[in-house]
Amino acid sequence: MEILILVAAMVVVGLIMTYVSKLIWKDELPVGMPNAYIVGIVTTIIVGLLDWFVIPAMGFSDTLKYVGVALEPALSVPLVFWIIKKAKS
């Protein structure tokens, strides 16, 4: 049940961060708008699930796991858009 809640939260975070990235780049995202939302959602889900499972496997505390799940997926979306933009140019 926790995983479903995590994935649902990551979908919402992906939508919000894609919108914020659109504001940062002033509608010049490296991919089209429908694709940008897909990239944002997929990025947050992958990073969020990696944080959820990898951080405890490395021996870190649950507190660090929750901090990682809260921060890293949101910060990864603009980073992925920047990487795509640099790869296209």
C-alpha positions in Angstrom: 0.0 0.0 0.0 2.9 2.4 0.7 4.2 1.9 -2.8 0.9 2.9 -4.4 0.8 6.1 -2.2 4.5 6.8 -3.1 3.8 6.4 -6.9 0.7 8.6 -6.7 2.7 11.3 -4.8 5.5 11.0 -7.4 2.9 11.5 -10.2 1.7 14.7 -8.6 5.3 15.9 -8.0 6.2 15.1 -11.6 3.3 17.2 -12.9 4.1 20.1 -10.6 7.8 20.1 -11.4 7.2 19.9 -15.1 5.0 23.0 -14.8 7.7 24.7 -12.8 10.3 23.7 -15.4 8.1 25.1 -18.1 8.1 28.4 -16.2 11.9 28.3 -15.8 12.6 27.7 -19.5 9.7 29.9 -20.7 8.0 27.3 -22.9 11.3 26.2 -24.5 11.5 22.7 -23.0 13.7 20.3 -25.0 10.6 18.1 -25.7 7.0 19.0 -26.6 4.6 19.8 -23.8 2.8 16.4 -23.8 6.1 14.6 -23.8 7.5 16.9 -21.1 4.8 15.8 -18.7 5.5 12.2 -19.5 9.3 12.7 -19.0 8.6 14.5 -15.7 6.3 11.8 -14.3 8.6 9.0 -15.4 11.6 10.7 -13.9 10.0 11.3 -10.5 8.7 7.8 -10.3 12.0 6.2 -11.1 14.0 8.5 -8.8 11.5 8.1 -6.0 11.4 4.3 -6.2 15.2 4.2 -6.3 15.4 6.3 -3.2 12.8 4.3 -1.5 14.6 1.0 -2.0 18.3 1.9 -2.4 18.9 4.3 0.5 17.8 1.7 3.2 19.8 -1.0 1.3 22.9 1.1 1.7 22.4 1.2 5.5 21.1 4.7 5.9 18.3 5.6 8.3 14.6 5.9 7.5 14.8 9.6 8.1 17.3 10.0 5.2 15.1 7.8 3.1 12.1 10.1 3.6 14.2 13.2 3.0 15.6 11.7 -0.2 12.2 10.7 -1.5 10.9 14.2 -0.7 13.7 16.2 -2.4 15.5 14.2 -5.1 12.6 13.4 -7.4 11.6 17.1 -7.5 15.1 18.3 -8.2 15.7 15.6 -10.8 13.0 16.8 -13.3 14.8 20.1 -14.2 18.1 18.3 -14.3 16.7 15.7 -16.8 15.3 18.5 -18.9 18.7 20.3 -18.9 20.5 17.0 -19.8 18.0 16.4 -22.7 18.5 20.0 -23.9 22.3 19.7 -23.8 22.2 16.3 -25.6 20.1 17.8 -28.4 22.4 20.8 -29.0 
